Amino acid sequence: MTIDILEQEYLSKNLEPQTFHPGAMLTFTAEHYWLLREGVVKTYTWTEEGTPISFGYWSTNDLIGYPTSPCYPFYAKCLTKVEAGFISAAQTRKIITLVQRQIIQNEEILFILRADKMYQRLKQILIWLGQKFGREVGTDRVIQLRLTHQDLAELIGATRVTITKLINQLENEDFLFRPKRNTIALRQSFPEISI
């Protein structure tokens, strides 16, 4: 997350910068960020299957840390010599909660899109859409968005034909049903997304 110059100047006054060598790992707690003053840091995690997922590359004036990530474990590796200052989350209340939610949302989607199988990607993105935009109706979670098969294909990097086949498969498995046009209903028995 990049912060503006005024915020950076305010925060820099309270920083006690530390220097890290290439290959060093930044450590985190749930209550702090690192404000990068120079250098490049890569943030990433691992899936349960051991596949690495890169969240991004960060540099001067970027904030990184658990408060911006829904993922555990969350790693940050210095790719170059890095100078960074430790900032408690309490000092950064000026940072808008909406920005944090945006980052969390982006990482959730990125995590889903790294699934090896299109079936799993589609199922997880439907669960995510249900959690974010759905509403409970009886025992189901109803998503009332105009989501065409092409929209879903573009979202997860598949073809429209593949999405149509997978939607039909998920219907046959009783994971979802389509009660009317522009509506997808997910059975409440689906698990929450765990990242």
KOLSEVEX-609516 format. One record per residue: x, y, z of N, C-alpha, C in turn. Coordinates in steps of 0.1 Angstrom, whole numbers, padded with zeros to 4 digits, always signed. Layout:
XYZXYZXYZ
...
end
This chain:
+0009-0012+0000+0000+0000+0000+0009+0012+0000
+0007+0021-0009+0015+0033-0010+0009+0044-0002
+0016+0052+0006+0011+0063+0013+0015+0076+0007
+0007+0086+0010+0010+0099+0003+0022+0106+0011
+0028+0116+0005+0040+0123+0010+0037+0129+0024
+0026+0135+0026+0023+0141+0039+0023+0131+0050
+0016+0120+0047+0015+0109+0057+0029+0103+0059
+0037+0101+0049+0050+0096+0050+0059+0105+0058
+0059+0118+0056+0067+0127+0064+0063+0127+0079
+0050+0126+0081+0045+0125+0095+0050+0112+0102
+0049+0101+0095+0053+0088+0101+0069+0088+0102
+0076+0093+0092+0090+0093+0092+0096+0099+0105
+0090+0109+0110+0095+0116+0122+0096+0107+0134
+0087+0097+0134+0086+0087+0145+0093+0074+0142
+0100+0073+0131+0106+0061+0127+0120+0059+0134
+0123+0047+0137+0137+0043+0140+0141+0033+0130
+0147+0038+0118+0149+0029+0107+0159+0018+0111
+0157+0006+0105+0166-0005+0106+0170-0009+0092
+0182-0015+0091+0187-0019+0078+0187-0034+0078
+0183-0039+0066+0182-0054+0064+0190-0057+0051
+0197-0068+0051+0205-0072+0040+0197-0081+0030
+0201-0082+0017+0193-0090+0008+0192-0104+0014
+0180-0110+0012+0177-0123+0017+0171-0123+0031
+0172-0112+0039+0166-0111+0052+0151-0111+0052
+0145-0117+0062+0131-0117+0063+0126-0107+0073
+0116-0099+0070+0110-0090+0079+0101-0098+0088
+0101-0095+0101+0092-0102+0110+0080-0092+0113
+0068-0098+0116+0056-0091+0118+0049-0095+0131
+0041-0086+0135+0030-0089+0145+0017-0084+0139
+0006-0087+0145-0007-0083+0140-0009-0068+0142
+0000-0062+0150-0002-0048+0154+0008-0038+0148
+0015-0042+0138+0025-0033+0132+0027-0034+0117
+0032-0024+0111+0036-0023+0097+0051-0020+0097
+0057-0022+0085+0070-0017+0082+0068-0007+0071
+0073+0005+0073+0074+0016+0063+0087+0015+0056
+0087+0011+0043+0100+0010+0036+0105+0023+0032
+0117+0026+0035+0124+0039+0031+0132+0037+0019
+0138+0025+0017+0146+0022+0005+0147+0007+0003
+0149+0002-0009+0151-0012-0011+0138-0018-0017
+0139-0031-0019+0128-0038-0025+0125-0051-0017
+0112-0053-0014+0107-0064-0006+0097-0072-0013
+0097-0085-0013+0087-0094-0019+0079-0099-0008
+0065-0099-0010+0056-0105+0000+0050-0117-0006
+0048-0128+0002+0043-0140-0004+0038-0149+0007
+0031-0160+0003+0026-0171+0012+0028-0184+0005
+0023-0195+0011+0023-0208+0005+0010-0214+0006
+0005-0222-0004-0007-0229-0003-0005-0241+0006
-0016-0248+0009-0014-0260+0017-0007-0271+0009
-0007-0270-0004+0000-0279-0013+0014-0276-0015
+0019-0264-0009+0033-0260-0010+0036-0252-0022
+0026-0246-0029+0028-0238-0040+0029-0223-0035
+0040-0216-0039+0042-0203-0035+0032-0193-0042
+0028-0183-0035+0019-0173-0041+0025-0159-0038
+0029-0152-0048+0035-0139-0046+0024-0128-0046
+0025-0120-0035+0015-0109-0034+0020-0096-0041
+0033-0095-0042+0037-0082-0048+0051-0079-0044
+0056-0068-0050+0069-0063-0047+0067-0048-0043
+0074-0045-0032+0072-0032-0025+0085-0025-0024
+0084-0011-0023+0096-0003-0023+0094+0010-0015
+0101+0020-0017+0101+0033-0010+0087+0038-0008
+0084+0041+0004+0071+0047+0009+0059+0037+0009
+0062+0024+0008+0052+0014+0009+0051+0009+0023
+0039+0006+0027+0036-0001+0040+0033-0015+0038
+0039-0024+0046+0036-0038+0045+0034-0044+0059
+0026-0054+0060+0024-0061+0073+0011-0068+0074
+0009-0075+0085-0003-0083+0087-0016-0075+0086
-0016-0062+0091-0028-0055+0090-0034-0054+0076
-0026-0056+0066-0030-0054+0052-0032-0068+0045
-0030-0079+0052-0031-0092+0046-0040-0101+0054
-0049-0109+0046-0057-0119+0053-0050-0132+0054
-0038-0133+0049-0032-0146+0048-0022-0149+0059
-0022-0161+0063-0012-0166+0073-0007-0180+0068
+0005-0182+0067+0016-0173+0070+0018-0162+0059
+0024-0151+0063+0026-0140+0055+0041-0137+0056
+0048-0137+0045+0063-0136+0045+0067-0123+0037
+0078-0117+0041+0084-0106+0034+0099-0108+0034
+0104-0109+0022+0118-0112+0020+0125-0100+0013
+0136-0095+0018+0143-0084+0013+0151-0089+0000
+0148-0083-0011+0155-0086-0023+0167-0078-0026
+0168-0067-0019+0180-0058-0020+0182-0054-0005
+0192-0045-0003+0194-0039+0010+0182-0030+0012
+0176-0032+0024+0164-0025+0027+0165-0017+0040
+0160-0005+0040+0159+0004+0052+0144+0005+0054
+0140+0002+0066+0126+0002+0070+0124+0006+0084
+0113+0012+0087+0109+0016+0101+0097+0009+0106
+0097+0005+0118+0087-0002+0125+0076+0008+0129
+0063+0006+0125+0053+0015+0129+0041+0007+0134
+0037+0011+0146+0025+0003+0152+0013+0007+0144
+0003-0002+0144-0009+0000+0137-0016+0012+0144
-0014+0015+0157-0021+0026+0163-0016+0039+0158
-0004+0040+0153+0002+0052+0147-0004+0055+0133
-0010+0045+0127-0014+0046+0113-0029+0047+0112
-0036+0051+0122-0050+0052+0121-0055+0061+0109
-0046+0070+0105-0050+0078+0093-0051+0070+0080
-0046+0058+0080-0046+0050+0068-0061+0045+0068
-0067+0047+0057-0081+0044+0055-0084+0029+0056
-0094+0025+0064-0097+0011+0065-0102+0005+0051
-0108+0014+0043-0112+0009+0030-0100+0005+0021
-0089+0012+0023-0077+0008+0015-0072-0006+0020
-0073-0009+0033-0069-0022+0038-0078-0033+0032
-0091-0030+0032-0101-0039+0027-0098-0042+0012
-0094-0032+0004-0091-0034-0010-0079-0043-0012
-0069-0041-0004-0058-0050-0004-0061-0064-0001
-0069-0066+0010-0073-0079+0014-0081-0086+0003
-0090-0078-0003-0098-0084-0014-0089-0088-0026
-0080-0080-0029-0071-0083-0040-0063-0096-0037
-0058-0097-0025-0050-0109-0021-0059-0122-0021
-0072-0120-0017-0081-0132-0017-0083-0136-0031
-0085-0127-0040-0088-0131-0054-0075-0137-0060
-0063-0131-0057-0051-0137-0062-0049-0151-0057
-0052-0153-0044-0050-0166-0039-0059-0176-0046
-0071-0173-0048-0081-0181-0056-0076-0184-0070
-0071-0174-0076-0067-0176-0090-0055-0184-0092
-0048-0187-0081-0036-0195-0082-0039-0210-0081
-0052-0214-0078-0055-0228-0078-0052-0234-0091
-0047-0247-0091-0043-0253-0103-0054-0257-0112
-0065-0261-0106-0077-0266-0114-0088-0256-0116
-0093-0254-0128-0103-0245-0130-0116-0248-0122
-0119-0260-0120-0130-0264-0111-0129-0258-0098
-0117-0259-0092-0115-0253-0078-0115-0238-0079
-0109-0232-0089-0110-0217-0090-0124-0212-0091
-0132-0219-0099-0146-0214-0101-0154-0216-0087
-0152-0227-0081-0159-0230-0069-0155-0220-0058
-0142-0217-0057-0137-0208-0047-0142-0193-0050
-0142-0190-0063-0146-0176-0066-0161-0174-0064
-0169-0185-0066-0183-0184-0063-0185-0183-0048
-0178-0190-0040-0179-0189-0025-0175-0174-0021
-0164-0169-0027-0160-0155-0024-0171-0145-0028
-0176-0147-0040-0187-0138-0044-0199-0139-0035
-0202-0151-0030-0213-0153-0021-0211-0146-0008
-0199-0147-0003-0195-0141+0010-0196-0126+0009
-0191-0120-0003-0190-0106-0004-0204-0100-0009
-0211-0106-0018-0222-0100-0024-0235-0107-0021
-0234-0119-0016-0246-0127-0014-0254-0123-0002
-0266-0129-0002-0275-0127+0010-0282-0140+0013
-0284-0142+0026-0290-0155+0030-0305-0155+0026
-0309-0165+0020-0324-0168+0017-0326-0182+0021
-0333-0183+0032-0336-0197+0037-0322-0203+0041
-0320-0214+0035-0307-0221+0038-0296-0219+0027
-0299-0210+0018-0290-0208+0007-0284-0194+0008
-0273-0192+0000-0267-0179-0002-0269-0175-0016
-0277-0164-0018-0281-0160-0032-0272-0148-0036
-0267-0149-0048-0259-0139-0054-0267-0133-0066
-0272-0121-0064-0280-0115-0075-0272-0104-0082
-0263-0109-0091-0255-0100-0099-0256-0105-0113
-0254-0096-0123-0254-0101-0136-0241-0106-0140
-0239-0119-0137-0226-0126-0139-0228-0136-0151
-0224-0133-0162-0225-0142-0173-0214-0153-0172
-0215-0163-0180-0204-0173-0180-0191-0167-0185
-0193-0157-0194-0181-0150-0199-0175-0142-0188
-0183-0135-0180-0177-0127-0169-0169-0136-0159
-0175-0148-0156-0168-0157-0147-0155-0162-0153
-0156-0165-0167-0144-0169-0174-0133-0159-0173
-0136-0147-0175-0126-0136-0175-0121-0134-0161
-0129-0136-0151-0125-0134-0137-0114-0145-0133
-0116-0157-0137-0107-0168-0133-0097-0173-0144
-0098-0167-0155-0088-0170-0166-0091-0183-0173
-0104-0185-0176-0109-0197-0183-0116-0193-0195
-0121-0203-0203-0129-0200-0214-0144-0201-0210
-0152-0195-0218-0167-0195-0215-0172-0209-0216
-0167-0217-0225-0172-0231-0227-0168-0239-0214
-0156-0237-0209-0152-0244-0197-0161-0240-0185
-0164-0227-0184-0173-0222-0173-0187-0229-0174
-0192-0229-0186-0205-0236-0188-0205-0250-0183
-0195-0257-0187-0193-0272-0183-0192-0273-0168
-0184-0264-0162-0182-0265-0147-0194-0260-0139
-0201-0250-0144-0214-0246-0138-0224-0258-0138
-0225-0264-0149-0234-0276-0150-0230-0287-0141
-0217-0289-0139-0211-0299-0130-0215-0295-0116
-0213-0283-0112-0216-0278-0099-0231-0279-0095
-0239-0277-0106-0253-0279-0104-0257-0293-0101
-0251-0302-0109-0253-0317-0107-0248-0321-0094
-0238-0315-0088-0233-0318-0075-0241-0312-0064
-0251-0304-0067-0259-0297-0058-0252-0287-0050
-0241-0281-0055-0234-0270-0049-0241-0257-0051
-0247-0256-0063-0254-0243-0067-0266-0247-0075
-0275-0237-0076-0286-0238-0086-0289-0224-0090
-0296-0222-0101-0300-0209-0107-0315-0208-0107
-0321-0202-0097-0335-0201-0096-0341-0191-0107
-0334-0182-0111-0338-0173-0122-0326-0166-0128
-0329-0159-0139-0318-0152-0146-0311-0142-0137
-0298-0142-0139-0289-0133-0132-0289-0136-0117
-0291-0148-0113-0291-0152-0099-0284-0166-0098
-0275-0167-0089-0269-0179-0086-0271-0181-0071
-0276-0193-0067-0278-0196-0053-0268-0208-0049
-0261-0205-0039-0252-0215-0034-0258-0222-0021
-0256-0235-0021-0261-0242-0009-0253-0238+0003
-0259-0235+0015-0252-0230+0026-0242-0240+0032
-0242-0252+0027-0232-0262+0032-0218-0260+0027
-0216-0250+0019-0202-0247+0014-0194-0242+0025
-0181-0245+0025-0172-0240+0035-0168-0225+0032
-0164-0219+0043-0158-0205+0042-0145-0206+0035
-0141-0196+0028-0128-0195+0022-0118-0194+0033
-0108-0202+0033-0097-0201+0043-0084-0198+0036
-0078-0186+0039-0066-0183+0032-0055-0183+0042
end
